[in-house]
């Protein structure tokens, strides 16, 4: 559970992992994020954006 009220779990078959501060999303993982309201959606989307330096 994050301080902003959102919560995330990582589906890494065959197990489900509840995310913590040190959880790393791996290639082919499926992430489900629950947010307390629509105004939090933009903040969560930013968490998953690729940075401009990702390819370098």
Buried (B, 14 or more C-beta within 10 A) or exposed (E): EBEEEBBBBBEBEEEEEEBEEEBEBEEEEEBEBEBEEEEBEEEBEEEEEEEEEEEE
